[in-house]
């Protein structure tokens, strides 16, 4: 069986950010498939992936993209699966260009848009996991345990010199 979540990105350099989504999913016990699918350099690969994603068994797609950031929107235009877009921080505009490209989708082609960079990748994984947990009580319990652990890790008082 195909992993329920696909993590796609436009280039190898996007893995620096997108690995945080994969690590979060792994911590929750969720398999994911990771692929480089460039909207600009490999459009045929993008079309084949997006058109066949549901038939391949994917339930959610997490798409990371920098710069022009067309990957999440183009993917969403080609599949009925939920697509969560992660803006990858760019050198030129610190990821703001990516964020604006992803968030400005026309009505009828939704992309859930997350924060720029690592936080967005982690939150995309958590959102994808939450979608899967709607029909998986064991996963729902793992997510609750993950959140409880996160809450308990927050100290009540700062440490170090006053």
C-alpha positions, 0 to 999 in steps of 0.5 A: 500500500502507498503511504497515506501522505505524499510530501512533494517539493520543487527541488532537493534544496527544499528538503532542508525545510520539508524534512521537518514534515517527514520527521513529524509524521514519523514521530506520529507513526505515519508513513509518507512518500517523499518526491521531488516534483518541480512545477517548472522543471518537471511539469510532466512529472507533476501532472502524472503525480497529481492526476494519479495521487488519489488512485495511488492511495494518497490521502493528503499531499504536503507541497513545499515550494520556494520562489514562485511557489507554483507547486502547491497550487498546480497540484491542487488544480490537478487533484481533489485531495487536500493539499497543504502548501509550505512556503520554503524560505528563499534567499531573495525575499525570505520566503515572503514571495513563496507565501504570497504565491501559495496563499493567493489561490483563486476561488475553487482551487484551495490550498491550505497555506502554512507558515514559512519554513520549519514551523510551516512544515511541522504544522502541515504534517500535524494538519495532515495527521489530523485529517487522517485521524478523523477515521483512525482512533489510534492515530488520534490518540498518538496526536493527543499524546504528542500534543500533551508531551509538547505542552509538558515540555513548556517550563513554567519559569525561565532558567539561567541568571536573573 
